[in-house]
């Protein structure tokens, strides 16, 4: 199992949506999370969890959800299926677009966005945020 940070998606407003920042060789990658029914009722906003090779997310041995790719399909911790901040062509990926929209709509401040980027392991939060703000 790889160590993972499960955190509430700050771009989701009042909805309780979670993301998983998974440490994979070469860096940390973000995936969506499909929680088991009622798991969001007791999960805190930030928690260290385990992720099995098949994508099951566990807290103290109990499965609480699964990793999902950008299309919402179950996945294992594979960096090619992670949610992207920026696409290879420089445009925002799914995660980047959500972050950009949350900033534009005032649901996140620039400082909160930088903190989120740091939490998910972005190596250059300031530069990434500047590219998203274009």
N, CA, C and O atoms as a GROMACS GRO file, in nm:
protein
  536
    1UNK      N    1   0.084  -0.120   0.000
    1UNK     CA    2   0.000   0.000   0.000
    1UNK      C    3   0.087   0.124   0.000
    1UNK      O    4   0.191   0.129   0.066
    2UNK      N    5   0.042   0.224  -0.075
    2UNK     CA    6   0.115   0.351  -0.076
    2UNK      C    7   0.045   0.448   0.019
    2UNK      O    8  -0.076   0.442   0.038
    3UNK      N    9   0.125   0.536   0.080
    3UNK     CA   10   0.068   0.635   0.170
    3UNK      C   11   0.004   0.747   0.089
    3UNK      O   12   0.059   0.792  -0.012
    4UNK      N   13  -0.110   0.789   0.135
    4UNK     CA   14  -0.191   0.885   0.061
    4UNK      C   15  -0.255   0.983   0.156
    4UNK      O   16  -0.290   0.949   0.270
    5UNK      N   17  -0.271   1.106   0.108
    5UNK     CA   18  -0.345   1.207   0.183
    5UNK      C   19  -0.484   1.217   0.120
    5UNK      O   20  -0.497   1.243   0.001
    6UNK      N   21  -0.585   1.196   0.201
    6UNK     CA   22  -0.724   1.213   0.158
    6UNK      C   23  -0.766   1.351   0.207
    6UNK      O   24  -0.759   1.379   0.327
    7UNK      N   25  -0.810   1.437   0.115
    7UNK     CA   26  -0.849   1.570   0.158
    7UNK      C   27  -0.977   1.613   0.088
    7UNK      O   28  -1.006   1.575  -0.025
    8UNK      N   29  -1.051   1.694   0.160
    8UNK     CA   30  -1.175   1.747   0.104
    8UNK      C   31  -1.140   1.844  -0.008
    8UNK      O   32  -1.049   1.925   0.006
    9UNK      N   33  -1.212   1.833  -0.119
    9UNK     CA   34  -1.185   1.916  -0.236
    9UNK      C   35  -1.227   2.059  -0.208
    9UNK      O   36  -1.346   2.087  -0.196
   10UNK      N   37  -1.130   2.152  -0.199
   10UNK     CA   38  -1.166   2.290  -0.167
   10UNK      C   39  -1.239   2.361  -0.281
   10UNK      O   40  -1.299   2.466  -0.260
   11UNK      N   41  -1.235   2.305  -0.401
   11UNK     CA   42  -1.303   2.368  -0.515
   11UNK      C   43  -1.451   2.331  -0.521
   11UNK      O   44  -1.525   2.386  -0.602
   12UNK      N   45  -1.495   2.240  -0.435
   12UNK     CA   46  -1.632   2.187  -0.441
   12UNK      C   47  -1.733   2.270  -0.363
   12UNK      O   48  -1.850   2.234  -0.357
   13UNK      N   49  -1.691   2.380  -0.304
   13UNK     CA   50  -1.784   2.462  -0.227
   13UNK      C   51  -1.831   2.388  -0.103
   13UNK      O   52  -1.749   2.337  -0.026
   14UNK      N   53  -1.963   2.382  -0.081
   14UNK     CA   54  -2.016   2.319   0.039
   14UNK      C   55  -2.034   2.168   0.024
   14UNK      O   56  -2.061   2.099   0.122
   15UNK      N   57  -2.021   2.116  -0.098
   15UNK     CA   58  -2.035   1.971  -0.118
   15UNK      C   59  -1.915   1.899  -0.059
   15UNK      O   60  -1.802   1.948  -0.068
   16UNK      N   61  -1.938   1.783   0.001
   16UNK     CA   62  -1.829   1.704   0.059
   16UNK      C   63  -1.776   1.608  -0.048
   16UNK      O   64  -1.820   1.494  -0.059
   17UNK      N   65  -1.679   1.658  -0.124
   17UNK     CA   66  -1.614   1.578  -0.227
   17UNK      C   67  -1.468   1.565  -0.186
   17UNK      O   68  -1.406   1.662  -0.141
   18UNK      N   69  -1.414   1.446  -0.202
   18UNK     CA   70  -1.277   1.421  -0.159
   18UNK      C   71  -1.186   1.390  -0.276
   18UNK      O   72  -1.228   1.336  -0.378
   19UNK      N   73  -1.059   1.426  -0.258
   19UNK     CA   74  -0.952   1.394  -0.350
   19UNK      C   75  -0.848   1.314  -0.274
   19UNK      O   76  -0.838   1.323  -0.152
   20UNK      N   77  -0.770   1.235  -0.347
   20UNK     CA   78  -0.660   1.160  -0.286
   20UNK      C   79  -0.530   1.202  -0.354
   20UNK      O   80  -0.518   1.194  -0.476
   21UNK      N   81  -0.434   1.247  -0.275
   21UNK     CA   82  -0.302   1.280  -0.325
   21UNK      C   83  -0.212   1.161  -0.293
   21UNK      O   84  -0.173   1.141  -0.178
   22UNK      N   85  -0.180   1.083  -0.396
   22UNK     CA   86  -0.110   0.956  -0.380
   22UNK      C   87   0.038   0.973  -0.416
   22UNK      O   88   0.070   1.028  -0.522
   23UNK      N   89   0.126   0.925  -0.328
   23UNK     CA   90   0.269   0.928  -0.357
   23UNK      C   91   0.301   0.810  -0.448
   23UNK      O   92   0.289   0.694  -0.408
   24UNK      N   93   0.341   0.840  -0.570
   24UNK     CA   94   0.380   0.739  -0.669
   24UNK      C   95   0.522   0.776  -0.712
   24UNK      O   96   0.560   0.893  -0.706
   25UNK      N   97   0.600   0.678  -0.754
   25UNK     CA   98   0.736   0.706  -0.799
   25UNK      C   99   0.736   0.829  -0.889
   25UNK      O  100   0.661   0.835  -0.986
   26UNK      N  101   0.819   0.924  -0.858
   26UNK     CA  102   0.827   1.045  -0.939
   26UNK      C  103   0.743   1.160  -0.886
   26UNK      O  104   0.749   1.269  -0.943
   27UNK      N  105   0.666   1.140  -0.781
   27UNK     CA  106   0.591   1.252  -0.725
   27UNK      C  107   0.455   1.212  -0.671
   27UNK      O  108   0.420   1.095  -0.665
   28UNK      N  109   0.380   1.315  -0.634
   28UNK     CA  110   0.246   1.296  -0.580
   28UNK      C  111   0.145   1.326  -0.690
   28UNK      O  112   0.159   1.426  -0.762
   29UNK      N  113   0.044   1.241  -0.704
   29UNK     CA  114  -0.057   1.255  -0.807
   29UNK      C  115  -0.195   1.255  -0.744
   29UNK      O  116  -0.218   1.187  -0.644
   30UNK      N  117  -0.288   1.332  -0.802
   30UNK     CA  118  -0.421   1.348  -0.746
   30UNK      C  119  -0.523   1.268  -0.824
   30UNK      O  120  -0.521   1.264  -0.947
   31UNK      N  121  -0.612   1.203  -0.750
   31UNK     CA  122  -0.722   1.126  -0.807
   31UNK      C  123  -0.851   1.168  -0.740
   31UNK      O  124  -0.850   1.221  -0.629
   32UNK      N  125  -0.962   1.146  -0.808
   32UNK     CA  126  -1.091   1.162  -0.745
   32UNK      C  127  -1.115   1.043  -0.653
   32UNK      O  128  -1.044   0.943  -0.661
   33UNK      N  129  -1.214   1.055  -0.566
   33UNK     CA  130  -1.246   0.948  -0.471
   33UNK      C  131  -1.396   0.921  -0.475
   33UNK      O  132  -1.477   1.014  -0.466
   34UNK      N  133  -1.432   0.796  -0.487
   34UNK     CA  134  -1.571   0.754  -0.473
   34UNK      C  135  -1.580   0.687  -0.336
   34UNK      O  136  -1.526   0.579  -0.315
   35UNK      N  137  -1.649   0.754  -0.244
   35UNK     CA  138  -1.658   0.704  -0.106
   35UNK      C  139  -1.768   0.600  -0.091
   35UNK      O  140  -1.866   0.600  -0.166
   36UNK      N  141  -1.750   0.514   0.006
   36UNK     CA  142  -1.855   0.422   0.046
   36UNK      C  143  -1.970   0.505   0.104
   36UNK      O  144  -1.947   0.615   0.155
   37UNK      N  145  -2.095   0.455   0.095
   37UNK     CA  146  -2.207   0.532   0.151
   37UNK      C  147  -2.182   0.571   0.297
   37UNK      O  148  -2.139   0.489   0.378
   38UNK      N  149  -2.208   0.692   0.328
   38UNK     CA  150  -2.201   0.750   0.463
   38UNK      C  151  -2.058   0.772   0.514
   38UNK      O  152  -2.042   0.822   0.625
   39UNK      N  153  -1.955   0.736   0.436
   39UNK     CA  154  -1.817   0.758   0.483
   39UNK      C  155  -1.787   0.907   0.500
   39UNK      O  156  -1.714   0.944   0.592
   40UNK      N  157  -1.842   0.991   0.415
   40UNK     CA  158  -1.816   1.135   0.424
   40UNK      C  159  -1.872   1.196   0.552
   40UNK      O  160  -1.830   1.303   0.594
   41UNK      N  161  -1.967   1.128   0.615
   41UNK     CA  162  -2.026   1.181   0.738
   41UNK      C  163  -1.925   1.188   0.852
   41UNK      O  164  -1.936   1.276   0.937
   42UNK      N  165  -1.828   1.098   0.854
   42UNK     CA  166  -1.734   1.096   0.965
   42UNK      C  167  -1.591   1.126   0.927
   42UNK      O  168  -1.504   1.132   1.014
   43UNK      N  169  -1.564   1.145   0.799
   43UNK     CA  170  -1.426   1.176   0.758
   43UNK      C  171  -1.393   1.322   0.785
   43UNK      O  172  -1.475   1.410   0.758
   44UNK      N  173  -1.274   1.349   0.837
   44UNK     CA  174  -1.232   1.490   0.853
   44UNK      C  175  -1.193   1.546   0.716
   44UNK      O  176  -1.196   1.475   0.616
   45UNK      N  177  -1.156   1.673   0.713
   45UNK     CA  178  -1.120   1.738   0.587
   45UNK      C  179  -0.984   1.694   0.534
   45UNK      O  180  -0.956   1.714   0.415
   46UNK      N  181  -0.899   1.634   0.619
   46UNK     CA  182  -0.763   1.599   0.581
   46UNK      C  183  -0.723   1.477   0.663
   46UNK      O  184  -0.732   1.480   0.786
   47UNK      N  185  -0.678   1.370   0.598
   47UNK     CA  186  -0.650   1.245   0.669
   47UNK      C  187  -0.550   1.162   0.591
   47UNK      O  188  -0.559   1.155   0.468
   48UNK      N  189  -0.455   1.099   0.659
   48UNK     CA  190  -0.364   1.006   0.593
   48UNK      C  191  -0.432   0.870   0.587
   48UNK      O  192  -0.482   0.820   0.687
   49UNK      N  193  -0.432   0.811   0.469
   49UNK     CA  194  -0.498   0.683   0.446
   49UNK      C  195  -0.404   0.591   0.368
   49UNK      O  196  -0.296   0.633   0.325
   50UNK      N  197  -0.446   0.467   0.351
   50UNK     CA  198  -0.372   0.374   0.268
   50UNK      C  199  -0.446   0.352   0.137
   50UNK      O  200  -0.569   0.361   0.132
   51UNK      N  201  -0.371   0.323   0.031
   51UNK     CA  202  -0.431   0.292  -0.098
   51UNK      C  203  -0.370   0.161  -0.148
   51UNK      O  204  -0.248   0.149  -0.160
   52UNK      N  205  -0.454   0.065  -0.176
   52UNK     CA  206  -0.409  -0.064  -0.227
   52UNK      C  207  -0.382  -0.054  -0.377
   52UNK      O  208  -0.428   0.041  -0.441
   53UNK      N  209  -0.308  -0.147  -0.435
   53UNK     CA  210  -0.281  -0.144  -0.579
   53UNK      C  211  -0.407  -0.143  -0.666
   53UNK      O  212  -0.403  -0.095  -0.780
   54UNK      N  213  -0.518  -0.195  -0.614
   54UNK     CA  214  -0.643  -0.194  -0.692
   54UNK      C  215  -0.721  -0.063  -0.675
   54UNK      O  216  -0.828  -0.048  -0.733
   55UNK      N  217  -0.669   0.032  -0.595
   55UNK     CA  218  -0.732   0.161  -0.577
   55UNK      C  219  -0.823   0.173  -0.456
   55UNK      O  220  -0.882   0.278  -0.434
   56UNK      N  221  -0.836   0.066  -0.377
   56UNK     CA  222  -0.918   0.075  -0.255
   56UNK      C  223  -0.848   0.163  -0.152
   56UNK      O  224  -0.728   0.151  -0.129
   57UNK      N  225  -0.926   0.252  -0.092
   57UNK     CA  226  -0.876   0.344   0.010
   57UNK      C  227  -0.919   0.291   0.146
   57UNK      O  228  -1.036   0.261   0.167
   58UNK      N  229  -0.823   0.279   0.237
   58UNK     CA  230  -0.854   0.225   0.369
   58UNK      C  231  -0.813   0.320   0.480
   58UNK      O  232  -0.714   0.392   0.470
   59UNK      N  233  -0.893   0.317   0.586
   59UNK     CA  234  -0.863   0.387   0.711
   59UNK      C  235  -0.864   0.281   0.820
   59UNK      O  236  -0.968   0.222   0.849
   60UNK      N  237  -0.747   0.258   0.881
   60UNK     CA  238  -0.732   0.157   0.986
   60UNK      C  239  -0.791   0.021   0.944
   60UNK      O  240  -0.860  -0.044   1.023
   61UNK      N  241  -0.763  -0.018   0.822
   61UNK     CA  242  -0.806  -0.148   0.772
   61UNK      C  243  -0.947  -0.156   0.716
   61UNK      O  244  -0.986  -0.260   0.664
   62UNK      N  245  -1.023  -0.048   0.724
   62UNK     CA  246  -1.160  -0.047   0.672
   62UNK      C  247  -1.162   0.027   0.538
   62UNK      O  248  -1.112   0.139   0.529
   63UNK      N  249  -1.220  -0.035   0.436
   63UNK     CA  250  -1.232   0.029   0.305
   63UNK      C  251  -1.336   0.140   0.314
   63UNK      O  252  -1.451   0.117   0.352
   64UNK      N  253  -1.294   0.261   0.277
   64UNK     CA  254  -1.386   0.376   0.281
   64UNK      C  255  -1.415   0.431   0.142
   64UNK      O  256  -1.502   0.517   0.127
   65UNK      N  257  -1.345   0.382   0.040
   65UNK     CA  258  -1.369   0.430  -0.094
   65UNK      C  259  -1.271   0.374  -0.194
   65UNK      O  260  -1.194   0.284  -0.164
   66UNK      N  261  -1.275   0.432  -0.316
   66UNK     CA  262  -1.188   0.391  -0.427
   66UNK      C  263  -1.137   0.513  -0.502
   66UNK      O  264  -1.202   0.617  -0.505
   67UNK      N  265  -1.021   0.499  -0.560
   67UNK     CA  266  -0.971   0.602  -0.651
   67UNK      C  267  -1.050   0.598  -0.780
   67UNK      O  268  -1.090   0.490  -0.825
   68UNK      N  269  -1.074   0.715  -0.839
   68UNK     CA  270  -1.138   0.721  -0.971
   68UNK      C  271  -1.055   0.814  -1.060
   68UNK      O  272  -0.993   0.909  -1.013
   69UNK      N  273  -1.055   0.783  -1.190
   69UNK     CA  274  -0.979   0.864  -1.284
   69UNK      C  275  -1.060   0.986  -1.327
   69UNK      O  276  -1.166   1.014  -1.270
   70UNK      N  277  -1.011   1.058  -1.427
   70UNK     CA  278  -1.078   1.181  -1.471
   70UNK      C  279  -1.216   1.157  -1.528
   70UNK      O  280  -1.300   1.247  -1.530
   71UNK      N  281  -1.241   1.035  -1.575
   71UNK     CA  282  -1.373   1.002  -1.630
   71UNK      C  283  -1.464   0.940  -1.525
   71UNK      O  284  -1.577   0.901  -1.556
   72UNK      N  285  -1.417   0.929  -1.400
   72UNK     CA  286  -1.499   0.872  -1.293
   72UNK      C  287  -1.494   0.720  -1.286
   72UNK      O  288  -1.571   0.658  -1.213
   73UNK      N  289  -1.403   0.659  -1.362
   73UNK     CA  290  -1.389   0.512  -1.360
   73UNK      C  291  -1.295   0.470  -1.249
   73UNK      O  292  -1.195   0.538  -1.224
   74UNK      N  293  -1.324   0.358  -1.182
   74UNK     CA  294  -1.232   0.308  -1.079
   74UNK      C  295  -1.093   0.283  -1.139
   74UNK      O  296  -1.081   0.237  -1.253
   75UNK      N  297  -0.990   0.314  -1.063
   75UNK     CA  298  -0.853   0.297  -1.109
   75UNK      C  299  -0.762   0.265  -0.992
   75UNK      O  300  -0.797   0.288  -0.877
   76UNK      N  301  -0.647   0.212  -1.023
   76UNK     CA  302  -0.541   0.196  -0.925
   76UNK      C  303  -0.456   0.322  -0.926
   76UNK      O  304  -0.482   0.414  -1.004
   77UNK      N  305  -0.355   0.328  -0.840
   77UNK     CA  306  -0.270   0.447  -0.835
   77UNK      C  307  -0.172   0.450  -0.953
   77UNK      O  308  -0.053   0.421  -0.936
   78UNK      N  309  -0.221   0.486  -1.070
   78UNK     CA  310  -0.143   0.493  -1.193
   78UNK      C  311  -0.134   0.639  -1.234
   78UNK      O  312  -0.236   0.703  -1.261
   79UNK      N  313  -0.012   0.694  -1.239
   79UNK     CA  314   0.005   0.837  -1.266
   79UNK      C  315  -0.056   0.880  -1.400
   79UNK      O  316  -0.094   0.996  -1.416
   80UNK      N  317  -0.066   0.788  -1.497
   80UNK     CA  318  -0.125   0.824  -1.626
   80UNK      C  319  -0.275   0.850  -1.616
   80UNK      O  320  -0.333   0.914  -1.703
   81UNK      N  321  -0.339   0.801  -1.509
   81UNK     CA  322  -0.484   0.819  -1.493
   81UNK      C  323  -0.519   0.923  -1.387
   81UNK      O  324  -0.636   0.940  -1.351
   82UNK      N  325  -0.417   0.993  -1.336
   82UNK     CA  326  -0.438   1.095  -1.233
   82UNK      C  327  -0.503   1.219  -1.293
   82UNK      O  328  -0.496   1.243  -1.414
   83UNK      N  329  -0.566   1.298  -1.207
   83UNK     CA  330  -0.625   1.426  -1.248
   83UNK      C  331  -0.511   1.525  -1.266
   83UNK      O  332  -0.420   1.531  -1.183
   84UNK      N  333  -0.515   1.601  -1.372
   84UNK     CA  334  -0.405   1.691  -1.406
   84UNK      C  335  -0.437   1.836  -1.372
   84UNK      O  336  -0.550   1.882  -1.387
   85UNK      N  337  -0.334   1.908  -1.324
   85UNK     CA  338  -0.345   2.053  -1.307
   85UNK      C  339  -0.333   2.120  -1.443
   85UNK      O  340  -0.413   2.206  -1.479
   86UNK      N  341  -0.231   2.080  -1.518
   86UNK     CA  342  -0.206   2.136  -1.651
   86UNK      C  343  -0.186   2.021  -1.750
   86UNK      O  344  -0.122   1.921  -1.719
   87UNK      N  345  -0.242   2.037  -1.868
   87UNK     CA  346  -0.222   1.940  -1.976
   87UNK      C  347  -0.085   1.965  -2.039
   87UNK      O  348  -0.024   2.070  -2.016
   88UNK      N  349  -0.037   1.871  -2.119
   88UNK     CA  350   0.092   1.892  -2.187
   88UNK      C  351   0.096   2.019  -2.273
   88UNK      O  352   0.202   2.078  -2.291
   89UNK      N  353  -0.018   2.060  -2.326
   89UNK     CA  354  -0.022   2.181  -2.410
   89UNK      C  355  -0.032   2.310  -2.327
   89UNK      O  356  -0.038   2.420  -2.383
   90UNK      N  357  -0.033   2.298  -2.193
   90UNK     CA  358  -0.037   2.414  -2.105
   90UNK      C  359  -0.175   2.458  -2.061
   90UNK      O  360  -0.188   2.543  -1.973
   91UNK      N  361  -0.280   2.401  -2.121
   91UNK     CA  362  -0.417   2.435  -2.079
   91UNK      C  363  -0.449   2.363  -1.948
   91UNK      O  364  -0.387   2.261  -1.916
   92UNK      N  365  -0.545   2.415  -1.872
   92UNK     CA  366  -0.582   2.349  -1.746
   92UNK      C  367  -0.640   2.209  -1.770
   92UNK      O  368  -0.720   2.189  -1.861
   93UNK      N  369  -0.598   2.114  -1.686
   93UNK     CA  370  -0.658   1.982  -1.685
   93UNK      C  371  -0.783   1.985  -1.598
   93UNK      O  372  -0.829   2.093  -1.561
   94UNK      N  373  -0.838   1.869  -1.566
   94UNK     CA  374  -0.962   1.866  -1.486
   94UNK      C  375  -0.943   1.935  -1.351
   94UNK      O  376  -1.025   2.018  -1.311
   95UNK      N  377  -0.837   1.902  -1.282
   95UNK     CA  378  -0.812   1.962  -1.150
   95UNK      C  379  -0.780   2.110  -1.164
   95UNK      O  380  -0.827   2.192  -1.084
   96UNK      N  381  -0.699   2.146  -1.263
   96UNK     CA  382  -0.665   2.286  -1.285
   96UNK      C  383  -0.785   2.371  -1.321
   96UNK      O  384  -0.798   2.484  -1.274
   97UNK      N  385  -0.875   2.316  -1.403
   97UNK     CA  386  -0.995   2.390  -1.442
   97UNK      C  387  -1.086   2.414  -1.322
   97UNK      O  388  -1.144   2.522  -1.308
   98UNK      N  389  -1.098   2.313  -1.234
   98UNK     CA  390  -1.180   2.329  -1.113
   98UNK      C  391  -1.120   2.435  -1.022
   98UNK      O  392  -1.193   2.516  -0.964
   99UNK      N  393  -0.989   2.434  -1.008
   99UNK     CA  394  -0.921   2.532  -0.924
   99UNK      C  395  -0.938   2.674  -0.981
   99UNK      O  396  -0.966   2.768  -0.908
  100UNK      N  397  -0.920   2.687  -1.111
  100UNK     CA  398  -0.935   2.816  -1.178
  100UNK      C  399  -1.078   2.870  -1.160
  100UNK      O  400  -1.096   2.988  -1.130
  101UNK      N  401  -1.178   2.783  -1.179
  101UNK     CA  402  -1.319   2.822  -1.164
  101UNK      C  403  -1.349   2.866  -1.020
  101UNK      O  404  -1.419   2.964  -0.999
  102UNK      N  405  -1.295   2.791  -0.922
  102UNK     CA  406  -1.318   2.827  -0.781
  102UNK      C  407  -1.257   2.963  -0.748
  102UNK      O  408  -1.315   3.039  -0.671
  103UNK      N  409  -1.142   2.994  -0.806
  103UNK     CA  410  -1.081   3.126  -0.786
  103UNK      C  411  -1.165   3.235  -0.850
  103UNK      O  412  -1.190   3.339  -0.788
  104UNK      N  413  -1.209   3.213  -0.973
  104UNK     CA  414  -1.288   3.313  -1.044
  104UNK      C  415  -1.422   3.339  -0.976
  104UNK      O  416  -1.469   3.453  -0.975
  105UNK      N  417  -1.482   3.235  -0.920
  105UNK     CA  418  -1.613   3.248  -0.855
  105UNK      C  419  -1.602   3.294  -0.710
  105UNK      O  420  -1.704   3.315  -0.645
  106UNK      N  421  -1.481   3.310  -0.659
  106UNK     CA  422  -1.461   3.357  -0.523
  106UNK      C  423  -1.479   3.252  -0.414
  106UNK      O  424  -1.489   3.286  -0.297
  107UNK      N  425  -1.483   3.124  -0.452
  107UNK     CA  426  -1.494   3.018  -0.351
  107UNK      C  427  -1.360   2.989  -0.285
  107UNK      O  428  -1.356   2.929  -0.178
  108UNK      N  429  -1.251   3.032  -0.349
  108UNK     CA  430  -1.116   3.016  -0.294
  108UNK      C  431  -1.040   3.146  -0.312
  108UNK      O  432  -1.055   3.214  -0.413
  109UNK      N  433  -0.959   3.180  -0.214
  109UNK     CA  434  -0.867   3.292  -0.229
  109UNK      C  435  -0.739   3.240  -0.293
  109UNK      O  436  -0.717   3.119  -0.301
  110UNK      N  437  -0.657   3.331  -0.339
  110UNK     CA  438  -0.529   3.291  -0.398
  110UNK      C  439  -0.444   3.217  -0.295
  110UNK      O  440  -0.380   3.117  -0.327
  111UNK      N  441  -0.445   3.264  -0.173
  111UNK     CA  442  -0.367   3.199  -0.066
  111UNK      C  443  -0.417   3.057  -0.040
  111UNK      O  444  -0.337   2.965  -0.023
  112UNK      N  445  -0.550   3.039  -0.037
  112UNK     CA  446  -0.605   2.905  -0.018
  112UNK      C  447  -0.566   2.813  -0.134
  112UNK      O  448  -0.537   2.695  -0.114
  113UNK      N  449  -0.566   2.867  -0.256
  113UNK     CA  450  -0.527   2.788  -0.372
  113UNK      C  451  -0.380   2.746  -0.363
  113UNK      O  452  -0.347   2.632  -0.395
  114UNK      N  453  -0.294   2.836  -0.319
  114UNK     CA  454  -0.152   2.803  -0.303
  114UNK      C  455  -0.133   2.696  -0.195
  114UNK      O  456  -0.051   2.606  -0.211
  115UNK      N  457  -0.209   2.706  -0.087
  115UNK     CA  458  -0.202   2.606   0.019
  115UNK      C  459  -0.248   2.470  -0.033
  115UNK      O  460  -0.184   2.368  -0.005
  116UNK      N  461  -0.356   2.468  -0.108
  116UNK     CA  462  -0.406   2.344  -0.168
  116UNK      C  463  -0.300   2.283  -0.260
  116UNK      O  464  -0.275   2.162  -0.254
  117UNK      N  465  -0.239   2.364  -0.344
  117UNK     CA  466  -0.135   2.314  -0.434
  117UNK      C  467  -0.018   2.254  -0.356
  117UNK      O  468   0.039   2.153  -0.396
  118UNK      N  469   0.017   2.317  -0.245
  118UNK     CA  470   0.125   2.263  -0.160
  118UNK      C  471   0.083   2.130  -0.098
  118UNK      O  472   0.162   2.036  -0.093
  119UNK      N  473  -0.041   2.121  -0.050
  119UNK     CA  474  -0.090   1.996   0.012
  119UNK      C  475  -0.084   1.880  -0.085
  119UNK      O  476  -0.050   1.768  -0.046
  120UNK      N  477  -0.118   1.906  -0.212
  120UNK     CA  478  -0.121   1.796  -0.308
  120UNK      C  479   0.017   1.767  -0.366
  120UNK      O  480   0.031   1.678  -0.451
  121UNK      N  481   0.118   1.841  -0.322
  121UNK     CA  482   0.254   1.811  -0.363
  121UNK      C  483   0.298   1.876  -0.493
  121UNK      O  484   0.392   1.827  -0.557
  122UNK      N  485   0.233   1.983  -0.533
  122UNK     CA  486   0.275   2.055  -0.654
  122UNK      C  487   0.415   2.113  -0.629
  122UNK      O  488   0.434   2.185  -0.531
  123UNK      N  489   0.513   2.082  -0.715
  123UNK     CA  490   0.650   2.128  -0.690
  123UNK      C  491   0.667   2.280  -0.706
  123UNK      O  492   0.759   2.337  -0.647
  124UNK      N  493   0.582   2.344  -0.784
  124UNK     CA  494   0.594   2.489  -0.809
  124UNK      C  495   0.456   2.554  -0.798
  124UNK      O  496   0.400   2.596  -0.900
  125UNK      N  497   0.400   2.565  -0.677
  125UNK     CA  498   0.264   2.619  -0.662
  125UNK      C  499   0.245   2.758  -0.722
  125UNK      O  500   0.146   2.782  -0.791
  126UNK      N  501   0.338   2.848  -0.697
  126UNK     CA  502   0.322   2.986  -0.745
  126UNK      C  503   0.320   2.992  -0.899
  126UNK      O  504   0.234   3.057  -0.957
  127UNK      N  505   0.414   2.923  -0.962
  127UNK     CA  506   0.421   2.923  -1.110
  127UNK      C  507   0.298   2.853  -1.170
  127UNK      O  508   0.243   2.899  -1.270
  128UNK      N  509   0.256   2.744  -1.109
  128UNK     CA  510   0.138   2.672  -1.159
  128UNK      C  511   0.015   2.760  -1.149
  128UNK      O  512  -0.065   2.765  -1.242
  129UNK      N  513  -0.001   2.828  -1.037
  129UNK     CA  514  -0.118   2.915  -1.018
  129UNK      C  515  -0.116   3.030  -1.119
  129UNK      O  516  -0.221   3.067  -1.173
  130UNK      N  517   0.001   3.087  -1.145
  130UNK     CA  518   0.010   3.194  -1.245
  130UNK      C  519  -0.034   3.143  -1.383
  130UNK      O  520  -0.102   3.214  -1.456
  131UNK      N  521   0.005   3.021  -1.419
  131UNK     CA  522  -0.035   2.965  -1.548
  131UNK      C  523  -0.185   2.942  -1.553
  131UNK      O  524  -0.247   2.962  -1.657
  132UNK      N  525  -0.245   2.899  -1.441
  132UNK     CA  526  -0.389   2.877  -1.438
  132UNK      C  527  -0.467   3.008  -1.445
  132UNK      O  528  -0.578   3.012  -1.498
  133UNK      N  529  -0.410   3.114  -1.392
  133UNK     CA  530  -0.479   3.243  -1.388
  133UNK      C  531  -0.480   3.316  -1.523
  133UNK      O  532  -0.551   3.415  -1.538
  134UNK      N  533  -0.403   3.268  -1.618
  134UNK     CA  534  -0.399   3.333  -1.751
  134UNK      C  535  -0.531   3.319  -1.821
  134UNK      O  536  -0.546   3.368  -1.934
   0.00000   0.00000   0.00000
